[in-house]
Amino acid sequence: MMATIRLMHAKIHRVRVTEANVNYIGSITIDSELIEKVGILPLEEVEIWNVTNGNRLSTYVLPGEPGSGVICLNGAAAHLCQPGDIIIIAAYEECERAEVFRNGHKALVMIADENNRCQELFYQVLEPHDNKLLFQSPQLNGRAITQSWFVS
């Protein structure tokens, strides 16, 4: 039996909510340039973590006007995130655990600036090596590169 796991494949880190529209039918509208940059698809399920107030939710993505910086929570989610809140948006994919140990995995991370533009783009990587995985992430905010070995 194959073990299936969920691994993050894309993250938009610390964008600012620009709108909250409780009367819309649901979802989050994100500047299409941002979702294209990290490989999140329209209608893809995402998790949202509100750094400002601690709320967490899942919803799906709608593409917003390119270059607008729009981050708009719609429907019920608009009660959990307000304009000005800082949020993190993450998307996951299903992977076979054994396949990850054979081929590794990459997650594309975008760090946003105060105007919801891409400030930094990098991969967090699981690299296979002799039935082990090495986690690698670039140095951020003065923190050392993280490297850990995980056995299958």
C-alpha positions in Angstrom: 0.0 0.0 0.0 1.3 3.4 -1.0 1.4 6.1 1.6 0.1 9.4 0.3 1.1 12.7 2.0 0.3 16.3 1.4 3.3 18.6 0.9 3.3 22.4 0.3 4.0 23.2 -3.3 3.5 27.0 -3.2 3.4 29.8 -0.6 2.7 33.5 -0.9 4.1 34.9 2.4 3.0 38.1 4.2 0.7 39.8 1.7 -1.7 42.5 3.0 -5.4 42.1 2.6 -6.7 44.9 0.4 -10.5 44.1 0.5 -13.0 41.9 2.3 -16.3 41.3 0.5 -18.8 39.4 2.7 -21.5 39.6 0.0 -19.5 37.6 -2.7 -20.1 33.9 -3.0 -16.8 32.8 -1.5 -13.1 32.4 -2.3 -10.1 34.7 -2.2 -9.2 36.9 -5.1 -5.5 37.2 -5.7 -3.5 39.4 -8.1 -3.0 36.9 -11.0 0.7 37.8 -11.3 1.2 36.5 -7.8 -0.5 33.2 -8.3 1.2 32.7 -11.7 4.6 33.4 -10.1 4.3 30.6 -7.5 2.2 28.2 -9.7 -1.2 28.3 -7.9 -4.1 27.7 -10.2 -7.5 29.5 -10.3 -10.0 27.3 -8.3 -7.2 25.6 -6.4 -7.7 25.1 -2.7 -5.5 27.1 -0.4 -5.0 27.5 3.3 -4.9 31.1 4.7 -3.2 31.9 7.9 -3.9 35.4 9.3 -0.7 36.7 11.0 -2.6 39.7 12.4 -5.3 37.8 14.3 -4.4 34.1 14.2 -7.5 33.0 12.2 -7.0 30.1 9.8 -9.2 29.0 6.9 -9.3 27.2 3.6 -10.9 28.4 0.4 -10.3 28.5 -3.3 -8.5 31.0 -5.5 -9.9 33.4 -8.1 -7.5 35.4 -10.3 -7.5 39.2 -9.8 -6.4 42.0 -12.0 -2.7 41.5 -12.9 -0.4 43.9 -11.2 -3.1 45.3 -8.9 -1.8 43.8 -5.7 -5.4 42.7 -4.9 -5.9 40.3 -2.0 -9.7 40.1 -1.4 -11.3 37.7 1.0 -14.9 36.9 -0.2 -18.0 35.5 1.4 -17.7 34.0 4.9 -13.9 34.3 4.9 -14.3 38.1 4.9 -15.3 37.8 8.5 -11.9 36.3 9.4 -9.6 38.7 7.5 -10.0 42.5 7.2 -8.2 45.1 5.0 -4.7 45.7 6.4 -4.3 42.2 7.9 -1.1 40.3 7.0 -1.8 36.8 5.7 0.1 33.8 4.4 -1.4 31.7 1.6 -0.3 28.1 1.0 -1.2 25.5 -1.5 -0.6 21.7 -1.2 -0.3 18.7 -3.4 -0.8 15.0 -2.8 2.4 13.0 -3.2 3.4 9.4 -2.8 5.8 9.3 0.2 8.1 6.8 -1.5 8.2 9.0 -4.6 9.3 11.9 -2.5 12.2 9.9 -1.1 13.2 8.9 -4.7 12.8 12.2 -6.5 12.6 14.9 -3.8 10.2 17.8 -3.7 10.2 21.6 -4.3 7.9 24.3 -2.9 8.1 27.7 -4.4 7.9 30.5 -1.9 7.2 34.2 -2.6 7.9 36.9 0.0 5.8 40.0 -0.6 6.7 43.6 0.0 4.3 46.1 1.6 2.6 46.7 -1.7 1.9 43.0 -2.4 4.6 42.7 -5.0 7.2 40.0 -5.2 10.2 40.9 -3.0 11.9 37.5 -3.0 11.3 34.2 -4.7 13.0 30.9 -3.7 12.5 27.2 -3.4 12.3 25.1 -0.2 13.6 21.7 -1.2 13.6 18.1 0.0 16.6 16.5 -1.7 16.9 12.7 -1.8 20.2 11.1 -0.7 20.6 7.4 0.1 17.0 6.8 1.4 17.1 10.0 3.3 15.9 13.5 2.7 17.8 16.8 3.2 15.6 19.8 3.8 17.1 23.0 2.4 15.9 26.6 2.6 17.8 29.8 1.9 18.9 32.1 4.6 16.1 34.5 5.6 16.2 37.5 8.0 19.6 36.6 9.3 18.6 33.0 10.1 20.9 30.2 9.2 20.1 27.8 6.4 18.1 24.8 7.7 19.5 21.4 6.9 18.0 18.2 8.4 18.1 14.6 7.5 14.9 12.5 7.5 14.9 8.8 7.1 12.3 7.0 5.0 
